[in-house]
């Protein structure tokens, strides 16, 4: 996923919907290979509540629903952003994207 104009296509191709098969309101695509994202769970992140926050920002594409959740087909608009990632890690692996942050909290900055 590299093009903000392809949100509809990517969401459809990956069959990204809610548990009850409705349009998902928002989905974030991290524009990175696996290694830098996995590193957040190791040396490139710090604890952030129950999650881990990246110490470096990542490019992302956020696809937001512009149609009703029950509409078919689902229609999305995309935005390309650069944000810090807040993720859930288990056994050194990222397992959940929680949210993105515009700024790293001041107490994390070196």
N, CA, C and O atoms as a DFTB+ gen file, in Angstrom:
440 C
 N C O
     1  1       0.861      -1.186       0.000
     2  2       0.000       0.000       0.000
     3  2       0.892       1.229       0.000
     4  3       1.560       1.509       0.995
     5  1       0.912       1.964      -1.102
     6  2       1.768       3.145      -1.174
     7  2       1.032       4.367      -1.715
     8  3       1.589       5.464      -1.732
     9  1      -0.194       4.193      -2.150
    10  2      -0.916       5.275      -2.805
    11  2      -2.214       5.579      -2.060
    12  3      -3.057       4.698      -1.885
    13  1      -2.371       6.832      -1.620
    14  2      -3.574       7.214      -0.864
    15  2      -4.848       7.037      -1.679
    16  3      -5.933       6.937      -1.106
    17  1      -4.739       6.996      -2.997
    18  2      -5.923       6.855      -3.851
    19  2      -6.353       5.404      -4.014
    20  3      -7.334       5.117      -4.700
    21  1      -5.612       4.480      -3.377
    22  2      -5.942       3.059      -3.518
    23  2      -6.539       2.463      -2.250
    24  3      -6.551       1.242      -2.093
    25  1      -7.033       3.300      -1.346
    26  2      -7.625       2.779      -0.105
    27  2      -8.773       1.819      -0.398
    28  3      -8.822       0.729       0.172
    29  1      -9.693       2.204      -1.275
    30  2     -10.831       1.330      -1.596
    31  2     -10.338      -0.038      -2.058
    32  3     -10.798      -1.072      -1.574
    33  1      -9.405      -0.029      -2.993
    34  2      -8.885      -1.265      -3.575
    35  2      -8.178      -2.120      -2.524
    36  3      -8.425      -3.324      -2.458
    37  1      -7.312      -1.536      -1.709
    38  2      -6.579      -2.297      -0.695
    39  2      -7.502      -2.868       0.375
    40  3      -7.358      -4.023       0.775
    41  1      -8.440      -2.061       0.830
    42  2      -9.371      -2.540       1.857
    43  2     -10.190      -3.715       1.316
    44  3     -10.452      -4.678       2.037
    45  1     -10.587      -3.632       0.059
    46  2     -11.355      -4.708      -0.571
    47  2     -10.473      -5.944      -0.787
    48  3     -10.873      -7.058      -0.449
    49  1      -9.265      -5.746      -1.354
    50  2      -8.371      -6.872      -1.643
    51  2      -7.977      -7.636      -0.391
    52  3      -7.843      -8.860      -0.418
    53  1      -7.791      -6.909       0.713
    54  2      -7.385      -7.546       1.973
    55  2      -8.585      -7.950       2.830
    56  3      -8.427      -8.498       3.921
    57  1      -9.785      -7.673       2.319
    58  2     -11.034      -8.015       3.009
    59  2     -11.045      -7.495       4.448
    60  3     -11.358      -8.223       5.390
    61  1     -10.693      -6.207       4.589
    62  2     -10.638      -5.576       5.908
    63  2     -12.012      -5.001       6.228
    64  3     -12.460      -4.030       5.618
    65  1     -12.668      -5.630       7.205
    66  2     -14.000      -5.213       7.657
    67  2     -14.077      -5.413       9.159
    68  3     -13.133      -5.906       9.776
    69  1     -15.193      -5.034       9.742
    70  2     -15.401      -5.282      11.163
    71  2     -15.795      -6.745      11.365
    72  3     -16.041      -7.463      10.396
    73  1     -15.855      -7.182      12.613
    74  2     -16.237      -8.560      12.929
    75  2     -17.621      -8.887      12.379
    76  3     -17.872     -10.010      11.943
    77  1     -18.527      -7.892      12.400
    78  2     -19.885      -8.142      11.893
    79  2     -20.014      -7.813      10.394
    80  3     -21.112      -7.565       9.896
    81  1     -18.870      -7.816       9.687
    82  2     -18.811      -7.686       8.230
    83  2     -19.270      -6.326       7.700
    84  3     -19.765      -6.234       6.577
    85  1     -19.111      -5.286       8.492
    86  2     -19.426      -3.927       8.042
    87  2     -18.134      -3.216       7.667
    88  3     -17.041      -3.710       7.944
    89  1     -18.266      -2.065       7.040
    90  2     -17.098      -1.279       6.656
    91  2     -16.344      -0.839       7.912
    92  3     -16.953      -0.345       8.861
    93  1     -15.035      -1.013       7.920
    94  2     -14.215      -0.551       9.034
    95  2     -14.048       0.958       8.908
    96  3     -13.763       1.453       7.818
    97  1     -14.218       1.693       9.997
    98  2     -14.190       3.153       9.920
    99  2     -12.818       3.712       9.566
   100  3     -12.722       4.670       8.799
   101  1     -11.749       3.123      10.119
   102  2     -10.388       3.602       9.854
   103  2      -9.441       2.423       9.819
   104  3      -9.578       1.489      10.610
   105  1      -8.482       2.456       8.910
   106  2      -7.416       1.460       8.894
   107  2      -6.115       2.170       8.551
   108  3      -6.070       3.024       7.666
   109  1      -5.059       1.803       9.266
   110  2      -3.753       2.416       9.064
   111  2      -2.801       1.403       8.455
   112  3      -2.657       0.289       8.961
   113  1      -2.154       1.794       7.369
   114  2      -1.137       0.981       6.716
   115  2       0.220       1.601       7.039
   116  3       0.451       2.780       6.773
   117  1       1.114       0.800       7.614
   118  2       2.468       1.257       7.933
   119  2       3.329       1.005       6.707
   120  3       3.427      -0.128       6.234
   121  1       3.957       2.063       6.190
   122  2       4.759       1.954       4.975
   123  2       6.206       1.626       5.349
   124  3       7.087       2.485       5.315
   125  1       6.418       0.382       5.699
   126  2       7.728      -0.059       6.154
   127  2       7.844      -1.556       5.939
   128  3       6.847      -2.261       5.784
   129  1       9.068      -2.018       5.934
   130  2       9.288      -3.466       5.928
   131  2       9.092      -3.977       7.362
   132  3       8.944      -3.185       8.292
   133  1       9.091      -5.272       7.528
   134  2       8.854      -5.869       8.844
   135  2       9.942      -5.541       9.868
   136  3       9.641      -5.324      11.042
   137  1      11.192      -5.505       9.434
   138  2      12.317      -5.371      10.367
   139  2      12.243      -4.101      11.227
   140  3      12.376      -4.209      12.446
   141  1      12.035      -2.892      10.650
   142  2      11.958      -1.695      11.498
   143  2      10.749      -1.683      12.435
   144  3      10.824      -1.127      13.531
   145  1       9.645      -2.285      12.019
   146  2       8.462      -2.339      12.880
   147  2       8.720      -3.317      14.026
   148  3       8.397      -3.023      15.177
   149  1       9.298      -4.473      13.719
   150  2       9.639      -5.442      14.772
   151  2      10.622      -4.830      15.766
   152  3      10.551      -5.114      16.961
   153  1      11.532      -3.998      15.284
   154  2      12.543      -3.378      16.153
   155  2      11.918      -2.484      17.227
   156  3      12.527      -2.256      18.272
   157  1      10.707      -1.977      16.975
   158  2      10.016      -1.172      17.988
   159  2       9.816      -2.012      19.251
   160  3       9.890      -1.488      20.363
   161  1       9.567      -3.292      19.087
   162  2       9.351      -4.195      20.221
   163  2      10.662      -4.574      20.908
   164  3      10.651      -5.197      21.969
   165  1      11.769      -4.204      20.314
   166  2      13.077      -4.554      20.869
   167  2      13.781      -3.282      21.340
   168  3      13.533      -2.819      22.453
   169  1      14.653      -2.713      20.511
   170  2      15.472      -1.574      20.928
   171  2      14.983      -0.229      20.400
   172  3      15.474       0.809      20.845
   173  1      14.035      -0.213      19.469
   174  2      13.613       1.038      18.826
   175  2      12.296       1.570      19.376
   176  3      11.618       2.361      18.720
   177  1      11.931       1.132      20.589
   178  2      10.707       1.596      21.214
   179  2      10.851       1.641      22.719
   180  3      11.796       1.096      23.289
   181  1       9.892       2.305      23.355
   182  2       9.864       2.378      24.818
   183  2       8.450       2.075      25.298
   184  3       7.479       2.310      24.579
   185  1       8.337       1.544      26.536
   186  2       7.008       1.273      27.079
   187  2       6.139       2.529      27.096
   188  3       6.607       3.626      27.401
   189  1       4.865       2.340      26.761
   190  2       3.895       3.430      26.696
   191  2       2.579       2.874      27.226
   192  3       1.733       2.410      26.461
   193  1       2.420       2.926      28.547
   194  2       1.278       2.243      29.161
   195  2       1.450       0.754      28.951
   196  3       2.512       0.204      29.240
   197  1       0.408       0.089      28.446
   198  2       0.468      -1.341      28.142
   199  2       1.052      -1.607      26.754
   200  3       1.226      -2.759      26.358
   201  1       1.350      -0.540      26.024
   202  2       1.839      -0.637      24.650
   203  2       3.315      -0.235      24.576
   204  3       3.967      -0.027      25.599
   205  1       3.821      -0.130      23.356
   206  2       5.183       0.331      23.097
   207  2       5.107       1.417      22.033
   208  3       4.389       1.267      21.045
   209  1       5.845       2.515      22.229
   210  2       5.854       3.613      21.258
   211  2       7.190       3.610      20.517
   212  3       8.243       3.378      21.110
   213  1       7.129       3.871      19.213
   214  2       8.347       3.941      18.404
   215  2       9.119       5.204      18.764
   216  3       8.524       6.227      19.101
   217  1      10.439       5.130      18.693
   218  2      11.276       6.294      18.978
   219  2      11.550       7.119      17.731
   220  3      12.098       8.218      17.808
   221  1      11.165       6.578      16.588
   222  2      11.287       7.281      15.314
   223  2       9.927       7.281      14.621
   224  3       9.156       6.332      14.767
   225  1       9.628       8.346      13.864
   226  2       8.365       8.360      13.127
   227  2       8.418       7.444      11.905
   228  3       9.488       7.168      11.364
   229  1       7.258       6.986      11.490
   230  2       7.114       6.112      10.321
   231  2       6.143       6.740       9.337
   232  3       5.209       7.431       9.745
   233  1       6.351       6.510       8.042
   234  2       5.335       6.925       7.071
   235  2       4.156       5.958       7.149
   236  3       4.344       4.745       7.237
   237  1       2.950       6.499       7.118
   238  2       1.737       5.681       7.172
   239  2       0.715       6.227       6.174
   240  3       0.798       7.379       5.748
   241  1      -0.234       5.393       5.816
   242  2      -1.415       5.840       5.083
   243  2      -2.620       5.475       5.929
   244  3      -2.812       4.316       6.298
   245  1      -3.431       6.486       6.231
   246  2      -4.650       6.277       7.010
   247  2      -5.830       6.329       6.048
   248  3      -6.057       7.336       5.377
   249  1      -6.567       5.242       5.992
   250  2      -7.768       5.164       5.164
   251  2      -8.978       5.368       6.069
   252  3      -9.184       4.618       7.023
   253  1      -9.776       6.393       5.760
   254  2     -10.956       6.704       6.561
   255  2     -12.211       6.523       5.725
   256  3     -12.281       6.946       4.571
   257  1     -13.194       5.888       6.333
   258  2     -14.453       5.628       5.665
   259  2     -15.164       6.934       5.334
   260  3     -15.322       7.795       6.198
   261  1     -15.588       7.080       4.090
   262  2     -16.356       8.272       3.722
   263  2     -17.798       7.935       3.375
   264  3     -18.598       8.829       3.098
   265  1     -18.135       6.642       3.390
   266  2     -19.512       6.207       3.188
   267  2     -20.051       5.688       4.520
   268  3     -19.316       5.647       5.506
   269  1     -21.295       5.299       4.562
   270  2     -21.899       4.725       5.761
   271  2     -21.312       3.333       6.008
   272  3     -20.963       2.634       5.056
   273  1     -21.201       2.924       7.273
   274  2     -20.615       1.615       7.599
   275  2     -21.360       0.450       6.972
   276  3     -20.782      -0.621       6.780
   277  1     -22.624       0.639       6.652
   278  2     -23.423      -0.430       6.047
   279  2     -23.440      -0.376       4.525
   280  3     -23.999      -1.260       3.876
   281  1     -22.825       0.667       3.950
   282  2     -22.827       0.829       2.489
   283  2     -22.007      -0.249       1.809
   284  3     -21.051      -0.785       2.371
   285  1     -22.408      -0.552       0.587
   286  2     -21.648      -1.476      -0.246
   287  2     -21.501      -0.853      -1.622
   288  3     -22.516      -0.450      -2.192
   289  1     -20.330      -0.745      -2.188
   290  2     -19.065      -1.083      -1.541
   291  2     -18.627       0.025      -0.580
   292  3     -19.097       1.160      -0.666
   293  1     -17.729      -0.320       0.327
   294  2     -17.173       0.658       1.266
   295  2     -16.315       1.643       0.469
   296  3     -15.597       1.247      -0.450
   297  1     -16.393       2.913       0.823
   298  2     -15.611       3.941       0.128
   299  2     -14.751       4.684       1.131
   300  3     -15.229       5.127       2.176
   301  1     -13.459       4.817       0.795
   302  2     -12.479       5.407       1.702
   303  2     -11.736       6.566       1.059
   304  3     -11.594       6.639      -0.161
   305  1     -11.266       7.466       1.908
   306  2     -10.322       8.493       1.475
   307  2      -9.036       8.251       2.256
   308  3      -9.076       7.806       3.403
   309  1      -7.907       8.541       1.640
   310  2      -6.629       8.258       2.278
   311  2      -5.797       9.496       2.511
   312  3      -5.867      10.471       1.763
   313  1      -5.000       9.433       3.574
   314  2      -4.055      10.504       3.893
   315  2      -2.702       9.878       4.173
   316  3      -2.600       8.897       4.909
   317  1      -1.655      10.456       3.576
   318  2      -0.296      10.009       3.873
   319  2       0.262      10.910       4.964
   320  3       0.234      12.134       4.843
   321  1       0.767      10.300       6.025
   322  2       1.266      11.030       7.186
   323  2       2.588      10.425       7.653
   324  3       2.958       9.331       7.227
   325  1       3.287      11.126       8.516
   326  2       4.466      10.596       9.190
   327  2       4.195      10.714      10.682
   328  3       4.000      11.816      11.194
   329  1       4.180       9.576      11.384
   330  2       3.757       9.557      12.785
   331  2       4.570       8.527      13.590
   332  3       5.129       7.579      13.039
   333  1       4.612       8.746      14.889
   334  2       5.139       7.744      15.812
   335  2       4.061       6.678      15.980
   336  3       2.869       6.986      15.970
   337  1       4.480       5.428      16.135
   338  2       3.543       4.317      16.232
   339  2       3.422       3.823      17.666
   340  3       4.418       3.714      18.381
   341  1       2.208       3.528      18.079
   342  2       1.957       2.896      19.367
   343  2       1.420       1.506      19.046
   344  3       0.343       1.360      18.467
   345  1       2.191       0.485      19.434
   346  2       1.838      -0.880      19.077
   347  2       1.872      -1.795      20.298
   348  3       2.511      -1.492      21.306
   349  1       1.178      -2.905      20.184
   350  2       1.242      -3.957      21.189
   351  2       2.267      -4.985      20.760
   352  3       2.302      -5.390      19.598
   353  1       3.103      -5.409      21.697
   354  2       4.140      -6.400      21.404
   355  2       3.948      -7.629      22.289
   356  3       3.580      -7.514      23.458
   357  1       4.202      -8.801      21.719
   358  2       4.200     -10.054      22.473
   359  2       5.403     -10.876      22.039
   360  3       5.597     -11.136      20.851
   361  1       6.198     -11.276      23.005
   362  2       7.395     -12.089      22.734
   363  2       8.296     -11.457      21.671
   364  3       8.863     -12.155      20.830
   365  1       8.422     -10.125      21.719
   366  2       9.312      -9.422      20.799
   367  2       8.742      -9.165      19.416
   368  3       9.463      -8.709      18.528
   369  1       7.464      -9.448      19.217
   370  2       6.837      -9.250      17.909
   371  2       5.651      -8.290      18.011
   372  3       4.901      -8.332      18.986
   373  1       5.481      -7.420      17.002
   374  2       4.303      -6.542      16.987
   375  2       3.054      -7.350      16.661
   376  3       3.027      -8.107      15.691
   377  1       2.015      -7.180      17.486
   378  2       0.785      -7.948      17.273
   379  2      -0.453      -7.066      17.142
   380  3      -1.518      -7.546      16.756
   381  1      -0.317      -5.775      17.462
   382  2      -1.485      -4.890      17.421
   383  2      -1.053      -3.449      17.186
   384  3      -0.177      -2.941      17.887
   385  1      -1.663      -2.784      16.202
   386  2      -1.472      -1.352      16.017
   387  2      -2.531      -0.658      16.851
   388  3      -3.726      -0.867      16.639
   389  1      -2.103       0.170      17.802
   390  2      -3.048       0.845      18.691
   391  2      -3.427       2.220      18.152
   392  3      -4.608       2.536      18.017
   393  1      -2.424       3.029      17.848
   394  2      -2.684       4.377      17.323
   395  2      -1.374       4.997      16.862
   396  3      -0.297       4.426      17.033
   397  1      -1.497       6.179      16.275
   398  2      -0.315       6.935      15.894
   399  2      -0.300       8.243      16.670
   400  3      -1.341       8.738      17.102
   401  1       0.896       8.795      16.840
   402  2       1.077      10.056      17.553
   403  2       1.792      11.061      16.661
   404  3       2.736      10.705      15.956
   405  1       1.348      12.313      16.688
   406  2       2.005      13.371      15.931
   407  2       3.375      13.647      16.535
   408  3       4.366      13.759      15.814
   409  1       3.430      13.759      17.868
   410  2       4.661      14.074      18.576
   411  2       4.970      12.991      19.596
   412  3       4.070      12.390      20.184
   413  1       6.234      12.760      19.789
   414  2       6.675      11.845      20.829
   415  2       6.535      12.576      22.164
   416  3       6.944      13.734      22.258
   417  1       5.972      11.946      23.201
   418  2       5.884      12.608      24.496
   419  2       7.252      13.126      24.943
   420  3       8.263      12.451      24.751
   421  1       7.288      14.321      25.539
   422  2       8.544      15.000      25.890
   423  2       9.468      14.126      26.714
   424  3      10.683      14.180      26.522
   425  1       8.939      13.322      27.623
   426  2       9.813      12.509      28.485
   427  2      10.491      11.362      27.735
   428  3      11.343      10.684      28.310
   429  1      10.136      11.122      26.457
   430  2      10.792      10.102      25.653
   431  2      11.934      10.654      24.824
   432  3      12.786       9.895      24.359
   433  1      11.964      11.960      24.632
   434  2      12.970      12.560      23.765
   435  2      14.342      12.506      24.440
   436  3      14.473      12.671      25.653
   437  1      15.345      12.272      23.616
   438  2      16.725      12.162      24.146
   439  2      17.348      13.519      24.357
   440  3      18.495      13.611      24.795
